[in-house]
Amino acid sequence: MIKIAIYGKGGIGKSTTVSNLAAAFADSGKKVMQIGCDPKADSTIALHGQGKTTTVLDLVRTRGKNFTLDEMVTIGYKGIICVEAGGPTPGLGCAGRGIIAALDTLKEKGAYTRFEPDIVLYDVLGDVVCGGFSMPMRGGYADKVFVITSGENMAIHAAANIAMALENFKDRGYASLGGIILNRRNVKDEDAKVLELCSDIGSSIIGTLSRSDTVTEAEDIGKTVIEAFPDSPMAQEYRNLAEAVLKVCQE
């Protein structure tokens, strides 16, 4: 089982990228589980088309531990196992609690043993890297962390913070940095800025994604690019990225 965490600033296209990676892996015959670790609980929508689903934190909050594994998951495109951690009522509690509750509960209820996924993808908000938001980095969860950024200053700042957290955790048996994914926004000097980031953190760009209307068109119909437009150049970019991510994880 390969466990991969994808981090990035909110709004950077993280969930779109993770869902398309999940779909690409599923198309190649892999059994995939995607765990949305964002309080918005919308990571997996494009995979199952059911709108927002019941989150693990909703179940824990209303029913304690009195619920089944089946109630935690939704099955999406080509059998992808979809889980949403969820978040607290606005203004009450810590958003990181949803991630901790989700990952602990999945383990307690034997999700990985029952579903036996080949690949687990954690989709994690990376604006802050503390508390529950750092949990997917910890030993026993992700093996590798990949960071999505554009050339925008705030996205690069968030990516640098995520890399710094991984560096600080390296002696604790946490996940290691697999590389940077450049999701282009076509800003000035974008490539140069992201290459400078890579130099600063000792990493490299393992894949790039074009800014494309195809992504928006797929989102408008509630699907991934891989499912909606499988023959498009953008779908091939996601397949190429999936191959690159898998190669790094298998090295």
ABEGO torsion letter per residue (X at the ends): XBBBBBBEBBGAGAAAAAAAAAAAAAAAGBBBBBBBBBAAGAAAAAAAGAEBBBBAAAAAAAAEABBBAAAABBBBBGGBBBBBAEBBBBGBEBAAAAAAAAAAAAAAAGAAAAAGBABBBBBBBAABBBEAAAAAABBGBBABBBBBBBABAAAAAAAAAAAAAAAAAAAAGBBBBAEBBBBBAGBBGAAAAAAAAAAAAGBBBABBBBBBAAAAAAAAAGBBAAAABAABAAAAAAAAAAAAAAAAAAX
